[in-house]
Amino acid sequence: MTIRQTPQTPIDEPVARLTRDGVEYTLLGTAHVSRKSAETVRRMIEEGGYDAVAVELCSSRYRSITEESAWEELDLFRVLREGKAGMVMAGLALAAYQRRMAEQLGVEPGAEMKAAVEGAKARGVPLQLIDRELGVTLKRTARRLPWWQRYGFGVGLFFSLFSREEISEEEIERLKEGDILEATFRELAEGSPALYESLVSERDRYMAARLRKENGGHSGRKVLAVVGAGHLEGLGSHLRKGTTDLDGELTALDEMPPPSRILKALPWLILVLVLTGFALGFARSPELGWRLVATWVIANGTLSALGALLARGHPMTVMSAFLAAPLTSLNPTIGAGMVTASVECWLRTPTVKDFKSLRDDVTELSGWRTNAAARVFLVFLLSSLGSVLGTWIAGARMFVELF
């Protein structure tokens, strides 16, 4: 497959054309934050005579760019109860990162995807959402990381929001060489082929299978697929040579890889080691035993409470972090962040105004701390990190005391 621009398509964006199963696919490579890309999408839909338009969106991302009230309907207690706080926070952080870049250029984030959605609706042709759910991609990505890198993965994403370095439009245009997710995690992806696989390559396969499934049995149909330019080669290759078992391909790419046995056993191993340490301490002397207990409580509680304090959590939230962290660190089924975020949400329930301004507020660190909805997630993150750090510091100190 060659990427080319033809006289029939006098545009600056990379375009590839191919036919599979009688369906003619036009793949348009775009930058996710680019005036030029949005304009090209509009022009191609108006002039191309396409029978369907496909976009690099999943249902949740589609909803976020087409429904202004999407975040207003977020049920925080349900998110926390179902253990999805990390995924929702990652989605917010990614959207904020893209929004910051867009604000520097005066263009709406995802404008080219929105232009494709609106163009398909205006022409009355089917719109096909072909990307894998963002949450699945992030979970599969995280599963491929060693446990100590998972925290770097999330924290790196979060703090990348607050870089004040200006990004030129020329640099944004270079996103055509990659993908918004791959660009966000570029340093991690470059050092890890497995990570690149889940962020980019797997999605090439997924989108190719979705395109063929959506358009199977429609010989003669012309389809415009609007995707990040980093997907152009991979998507085209899988469209031409991909599997015939489309359902099997999609199911396999939607499944969660099983956690490693070490990661699965680690929380229980920590529990056994800490309780064994307490037992050894008390066996030697009550003073040593209580000193070890105090070390565990103070390290876990103080650092988790410090995290909640840095997030500007309610004083009762900070207190709950101090009390909960020493216990949740010994309970593999619940984390300190879940407790503290729930307390913060209960004490200072976000208002409709908080949800309405959520997408704008999270582009700045101050917004995460002042917006009540965003602050719940910040409390979750920082109190969890504090508890993790406290666990390892306390464990190291206990080892020194015992040996």
GUVEXSE-891992 format. One record per residue (C-alpha): x, y, z. Coordinates in steps of 0.25 Angstrom, whole numbers, padded with zeros to 4 digits. Layout:
// GUVEXSE-891992
+-------+-------+-------+
|     x |     y |     z |
+-------+-------+-------+
|     X |     Y |     Z |
...
+-------+-------+-------+
This chain:
// GUVEXSE-891992
+-------+-------+-------+
|     x |     y |     z |
+-------+-------+-------+
|  0000 |  0000 |  0000 |
|  0005 |  0014 | -0003 |
|  0002 |  0027 |  0003 |
| -0001 |  0037 | -0007 |
| -0008 |  0050 | -0011 |
| -0015 |  0050 | -0024 |
| -0020 |  0061 | -0034 |
| -0034 |  0057 | -0030 |
| -0031 |  0060 | -0015 |
| -0023 |  0073 | -0015 |
| -0019 |  0073 |  0000 |
| -0007 |  0074 |  0009 |
| -0011 |  0062 |  0018 |
| -0006 |  0048 |  0015 |
| -0016 |  0039 |  0008 |
| -0017 |  0024 |  0005 |
| -0027 |  0017 | -0004 |
| -0029 |  0002 | -0005 |
| -0040 | -0008 | -0008 |
| -0044 | -0020 |  0001 |
| -0056 | -0029 | -0001 |
| -0062 | -0019 | -0011 |
| -0061 | -0007 | -0002 |
| -0053 |  0005 | -0006 |
| -0046 |  0011 |  0006 |
| -0040 |  0025 |  0007 |
| -0031 |  0026 |  0019 |
| -0029 |  0041 |  0023 |
| -0017 |  0043 |  0032 |
| -0019 |  0055 |  0041 |
| -0013 |  0062 |  0053 |
| -0023 |  0062 |  0065 |
| -0020 |  0077 |  0068 |
| -0019 |  0084 |  0055 |
| -0027 |  0094 |  0047 |
| -0022 |  0089 |  0034 |
| -0027 |  0075 |  0037 |
| -0041 |  0079 |  0041 |
| -0042 |  0087 |  0028 |
| -0038 |  0075 |  0020 |
| -0048 |  0066 |  0026 |
| -0059 |  0076 |  0023 |
| -0055 |  0077 |  0009 |
| -0053 |  0063 |  0006 |
| -0067 |  0059 |  0012 |
| -0073 |  0070 |  0003 |
| -0066 |  0066 | -0010 |
| -0063 |  0051 | -0008 |
| -0077 |  0045 | -0010 |
| -0075 |  0035 |  0001 |
| -0085 |  0025 |  0006 |
| -0080 |  0024 |  0020 |
| -0070 |  0032 |  0029 |
| -0062 |  0025 |  0040 |
| -0055 |  0032 |  0051 |
| -0044 |  0028 |  0061 |
| -0053 |  0029 |  0072 |
| -0059 |  0020 |  0083 |
| -0073 |  0022 |  0088 |
| -0068 |  0029 |  0101 |
| -0059 |  0038 |  0093 |
| -0070 |  0041 |  0083 |
| -0079 |  0045 |  0094 |
| -0069 |  0054 |  0101 |
| -0068 |  0062 |  0088 |
| -0082 |  0062 |  0084 |
| -0089 |  0064 |  0097 |
| -0086 |  0076 |  0105 |
| -0093 |  0070 |  0117 |
| -0086 |  0057 |  0117 |
| -0077 |  0060 |  0129 |
| -0089 |  0066 |  0137 |
| -0095 |  0052 |  0138 |
| -0083 |  0046 |  0144 |
| -0087 |  0038 |  0156 |
| -0074 |  0039 |  0165 |
| -0079 |  0029 |  0176 |
| -0081 |  0019 |  0165 |
| -0068 |  0022 |  0158 |
| -0061 |  0020 |  0172 |
| -0069 |  0007 |  0175 |
| -0066 |  0000 |  0162 |
| -0051 |  0004 |  0163 |
| -0051 |  0012 |  0151 |
| -0045 |  0025 |  0157 |
| -0032 |  0023 |  0151 |
| -0037 |  0021 |  0137 |
| -0046 |  0033 |  0138 |
| -0035 |  0042 |  0143 |
| -0026 |  0037 |  0132 |
| -0037 |  0040 |  0122 |
| -0038 |  0054 |  0128 |
| -0023 |  0056 |  0128 |
| -0022 |  0052 |  0113 |
| -0034 |  0061 |  0109 |
| -0027 |  0073 |  0117 |
| -0014 |  0070 |  0110 |
| -0020 |  0071 |  0097 |
| -0028 |  0083 |  0101 |
| -0016 |  0091 |  0105 |
| -0009 |  0088 |  0092 |
| -0022 |  0093 |  0085 |
| -0023 |  0106 |  0093 |
| -0009 |  0110 |  0088 |
| -0014 |  0109 |  0074 |
| -0028 |  0114 |  0076 |
| -0034 |  0101 |  0070 |
| -0044 |  0092 |  0077 |
| -0038 |  0079 |  0082 |
| -0042 |  0067 |  0073 |
| -0048 |  0077 |  0063 |
| -0045 |  0068 |  0051 |
| -0053 |  0057 |  0057 |
| -0064 |  0066 |  0061 |
| -0064 |  0071 |  0046 |
| -0065 |  0057 |  0041 |
| -0076 |  0054 |  0051 |
| -0084 |  0066 |  0046 |
| -0081 |  0064 |  0032 |
| -0086 |  0050 |  0032 |
| -0099 |  0055 |  0039 |
| -0101 |  0066 |  0029 |
| -0100 |  0057 |  0017 |
| -0108 |  0046 |  0024 |
| -0098 |  0035 |  0023 |
| -0094 |  0025 |  0034 |
| -0084 |  0029 |  0044 |
| -0075 |  0017 |  0049 |
| -0068 |  0018 |  0062 |
| -0056 |  0008 |  0060 |
| -0046 |  0011 |  0071 |
| -0045 |  0002 |  0083 |
| -0050 |  0008 |  0096 |
| -0040 |  0017 |  0103 |
| -0041 |  0010 |  0116 |
| -0038 | -0004 |  0110 |
| -0026 |  0002 |  0103 |
| -0021 |  0008 |  0116 |
| -0023 | -0004 |  0124 |
| -0016 | -0013 |  0114 |
| -0005 | -0003 |  0114 |
| -0003 | -0003 |  0129 |
| -0004 | -0018 |  0129 |
|  0009 | -0019 |  0121 |
|  0017 | -0010 |  0131 |
|  0024 | -0015 |  0143 |
|  0017 | -0011 |  0155 |
|  0027 |  0000 |  0159 |
|  0025 |  0006 |  0145 |
|  0010 |  0007 |  0146 |
|  0011 |  0018 |  0156 |
|  0021 |  0026 |  0147 |
|  0011 |  0023 |  0135 |
| -0001 |  0030 |  0143 |
|  0007 |  0041 |  0150 |
|  0015 |  0044 |  0137 |
|  0002 |  0046 |  0130 |
| -0004 |  0055 |  0141 |
|  0008 |  0064 |  0143 |
|  0010 |  0065 |  0128 |
| -0002 |  0074 |  0128 |
|  0006 |  0085 |  0135 |
|  0017 |  0087 |  0126 |
|  0017 |  0102 |  0122 |
|  0026 |  0100 |  0110 |
|  0019 |  0106 |  0098 |
|  0016 |  0097 |  0086 |
|  0017 |  0103 |  0072 |
|  0007 |  0099 |  0061 |
|  0019 |  0093 |  0054 |
|  0021 |  0083 |  0065 |
|  0007 |  0080 |  0066 |
|  0007 |  0077 |  0051 |
|  0018 |  0067 |  0054 |
|  0007 |  0059 |  0062 |
|  0004 |  0054 |  0048 |
|  0016 |  0045 |  0050 |
|  0010 |  0038 |  0062 |
| -0003 |  0037 |  0070 |
| -0009 |  0045 |  0082 |
| -0007 |  0034 |  0092 |
|  0007 |  0030 |  0086 |
|  0011 |  0044 |  0087 |
|  0006 |  0046 |  0101 |
|  0014 |  0034 |  0105 |
|  0026 |  0035 |  0095 |
|  0037 |  0033 |  0105 |
|  0031 |  0020 |  0111 |
|  0027 |  0015 |  0097 |
|  0040 |  0017 |  0091 |
|  0047 |  0009 |  0101 |
|  0036 | -0002 |  0101 |
|  0032 | -0009 |  0089 |
|  0021 | -0016 |  0097 |
|  0015 | -0003 |  0101 |
|  0015 |  0002 |  0087 |
|  0008 | -0010 |  0083 |
| -0004 | -0007 |  0092 |
| -0004 |  0008 |  0089 |
| -0003 |  0008 |  0074 |
| -0001 | -0006 |  0067 |
| -0013 | -0013 |  0074 |
| -0022 | -0001 |  0071 |
| -0018 | -0002 |  0056 |
| -0023 | -0017 |  0056 |
| -0035 | -0013 |  0064 |
| -0039 | -0002 |  0054 |
| -0037 | -0010 |  0042 |
| -0045 | -0022 |  0048 |
| -0056 | -0012 |  0051 |
| -0056 | -0005 |  0037 |
| -0057 | -0019 |  0031 |
| -0068 | -0023 |  0040 |
| -0076 | -0010 |  0038 |
| -0075 | -0011 |  0023 |
| -0076 | -0026 |  0020 |
| -0086 | -0029 |  0010 |
| -0086 | -0015 |  0004 |
| -0078 | -0017 | -0009 |
| -0077 | -0004 | -0016 |
| -0078 |  0005 | -0004 |
| -0068 |  0016 | -0002 |
| -0063 |  0019 |  0012 |
| -0055 |  0030 |  0017 |
| -0047 |  0027 |  0030 |
| -0042 |  0039 |  0038 |
| -0030 |  0034 |  0047 |
| -0018 |  0039 |  0053 |
| -0007 |  0039 |  0042 |
|  0002 |  0030 |  0051 |
| -0009 |  0019 |  0048 |
| -0009 |  0020 |  0033 |
|  0002 |  0010 |  0029 |
| -0002 |  0000 |  0040 |
| -0017 |  0001 |  0037 |
| -0015 |  0000 |  0023 |
| -0007 | -0012 |  0024 |
| -0017 | -0020 |  0033 |
| -0028 | -0016 |  0024 |
| -0021 | -0023 |  0012 |
| -0016 | -0035 |  0019 |
| -0023 | -0036 |  0032 |
| -0030 | -0048 |  0038 |
| -0043 | -0054 |  0033 |
| -0048 | -0057 |  0047 |
| -0053 | -0042 |  0050 |
| -0061 | -0046 |  0063 |
| -0049 | -0054 |  0068 |
| -0040 | -0042 |  0066 |
| -0048 | -0032 |  0072 |
| -0051 | -0041 |  0084 |
| -0036 | -0044 |  0086 |
| -0033 | -0029 |  0086 |
| -0043 | -0025 |  0096 |
| -0039 | -0036 |  0106 |
| -0031 | -0032 |  0118 |
| -0017 | -0039 |  0119 |
| -0016 | -0048 |  0131 |
| -0009 | -0041 |  0142 |
|  0005 | -0046 |  0145 |
|  0006 | -0056 |  0157 |
|  0016 | -0047 |  0164 |
|  0007 | -0035 |  0163 |
| -0005 | -0043 |  0168 |
|  0002 | -0049 |  0179 |
|  0010 | -0036 |  0183 |
| -0001 | -0030 |  0192 |
| -0003 | -0043 |  0200 |
|  0012 | -0045 |  0201 |
|  0013 | -0031 |  0207 |
|  0002 | -0035 |  0217 |
|  0009 | -0047 |  0221 |
|  0023 | -0040 |  0222 |
|  0017 | -0029 |  0231 |
|  0009 | -0038 |  0240 |
|  0021 | -0047 |  0241 |
|  0030 | -0035 |  0245 |
|  0020 | -0031 |  0256 |
|  0020 | -0045 |  0261 |
|  0035 | -0045 |  0262 |
|  0036 | -0032 |  0268 |
|  0026 | -0035 |  0279 |
|  0033 | -0049 |  0281 |
|  0046 | -0042 |  0284 |
|  0040 | -0031 |  0293 |
|  0027 | -0023 |  0294 |
|  0034 | -0010 |  0292 |
|  0040 | -0015 |  0279 |
|  0026 | -0020 |  0275 |
|  0019 | -0007 |  0278 |
|  0031 |  0001 |  0271 |
|  0029 | -0007 |  0258 |
|  0014 | -0004 |  0259 |
|  0016 |  0011 |  0261 |
|  0026 |  0011 |  0249 |
|  0016 |  0005 |  0240 |
|  0004 |  0014 |  0245 |
|  0012 |  0027 |  0245 |
|  0019 |  0024 |  0231 |
|  0006 |  0020 |  0224 |
| -0003 |  0030 |  0231 |
|  0005 |  0042 |  0230 |
|  0009 |  0041 |  0215 |
| -0005 |  0037 |  0211 |
| -0010 |  0049 |  0219 |
|  0000 |  0058 |  0213 |
| -0004 |  0054 |  0199 |
| -0019 |  0057 |  0203 |
| -0014 |  0071 |  0209 |
| -0006 |  0074 |  0196 |
| -0019 |  0071 |  0188 |
| -0026 |  0081 |  0197 |
| -0035 |  0071 |  0203 |
| -0045 |  0074 |  0214 |
| -0039 |  0073 |  0228 |
| -0047 |  0060 |  0231 |
| -0042 |  0055 |  0218 |
| -0028 |  0057 |  0222 |
| -0031 |  0050 |  0236 |
| -0038 |  0038 |  0228 |
| -0025 |  0037 |  0220 |
| -0017 |  0036 |  0233 |
| -0026 |  0026 |  0239 |
| -0029 |  0017 |  0227 |
| -0016 |  0016 |  0220 |
| -0009 |  0007 |  0231 |
| -0021 | -0003 |  0230 |
| -0023 | -0002 |  0214 |
| -0008 | -0005 |  0212 |
| -0011 | -0018 |  0219 |
| -0024 | -0021 |  0211 |
| -0022 | -0025 |  0196 |
| -0036 | -0023 |  0193 |
| -0037 | -0008 |  0196 |
| -0028 |  0004 |  0194 |
| -0026 |  0017 |  0203 |
| -0030 |  0025 |  0191 |
| -0043 |  0019 |  0190 |
| -0046 |  0022 |  0204 |
| -0041 |  0036 |  0204 |
| -0048 |  0040 |  0191 |
| -0061 |  0035 |  0196 |
| -0060 |  0043 |  0208 |
| -0056 |  0055 |  0200 |
| -0068 |  0053 |  0191 |
| -0078 |  0051 |  0202 |
| -0073 |  0063 |  0210 |
| -0072 |  0073 |  0198 |
| -0081 |  0067 |  0188 |
| -0078 |  0074 |  0174 |
| -0089 |  0083 |  0169 |
| -0094 |  0084 |  0154 |
| -0085 |  0096 |  0152 |
| -0073 |  0087 |  0156 |
| -0076 |  0077 |  0146 |
| -0079 |  0088 |  0135 |
| -0066 |  0094 |  0137 |
| -0058 |  0081 |  0139 |
| -0052 |  0080 |  0125 |
| -0047 |  0094 |  0126 |
| -0042 |  0093 |  0140 |
| -0033 |  0081 |  0139 |
| -0024 |  0088 |  0129 |
| -0018 |  0095 |  0141 |
| -0012 |  0089 |  0154 |
| -0020 |  0100 |  0162 |
| -0033 |  0095 |  0155 |
| -0031 |  0080 |  0160 |
| -0030 |  0086 |  0174 |
| -0042 |  0096 |  0174 |
| -0052 |  0088 |  0165 |
| -0059 |  0079 |  0175 |
| -0061 |  0068 |  0164 |
| -0046 |  0068 |  0160 |
| -0041 |  0069 |  0174 |
| -0048 |  0056 |  0177 |
| -0039 |  0049 |  0167 |
| -0027 |  0057 |  0172 |
| -0029 |  0053 |  0186 |
| -0030 |  0038 |  0181 |
| -0017 |  0039 |  0173 |
| -0008 |  0046 |  0184 |
| -0013 |  0039 |  0196 |
| -0011 |  0026 |  0188 |
|  0003 |  0030 |  0185 |
|  0006 |  0034 |  0199 |
|  0001 |  0021 |  0204 |
|  0009 |  0013 |  0194 |
|  0022 |  0021 |  0198 |
|  0018 |  0019 |  0213 |
|  0017 |  0004 |  0211 |
|  0031 |  0003 |  0205 |
|  0038 |  0013 |  0215 |
|  0031 |  0006 |  0227 |
|  0035 | -0008 |  0221 |
|  0050 | -0004 |  0220 |
|  0050 |  0002 |  0234 |
|  0044 | -0010 |  0240 |
|  0054 | -0019 |  0233 |
|  0065 | -0011 |  0239 |
|  0059 | -0011 |  0252 |
|  0058 | -0026 |  0252 |
|  0071 | -0030 |  0245 |
+-------+-------+-------+
